[in-house]
Amino acid sequence: MSLLSIFAVYFIIWWITLFAVLPLGMRSQGDEGDVTLGTVESAPARFRAGRVLLLTTLISAAIYAAWFAASNYFGISLGNLPRIVPQFD
């Protein structure tokens, strides 16, 4: 697998993981009871970008390592998944 392919797969995993990690531990301004004028109650009270990026990177690295081991050492690939869409020849 080329370096560009490795980066592309990791980037896709990282981006999907980012949206799963974003709501973790988020407290809204409404939860804190301190709503800033001009914002909605559901806006984050304190957005910790560094924590979110670090957690996303660690989780996506673990997911990528599992995928890499499954594909290279155990021979599991997308071709092994059952086909659920009929094939029209």
PyMOL commands that set and color helices and strands:
alter all, ss='L'
color gray80, all
select helices_A, chain A and resi 3-21+29-32+49-72+78-80
alter helices_A, ss='H'
color red, helices_A
deselect
rebuild
show_as cartoon
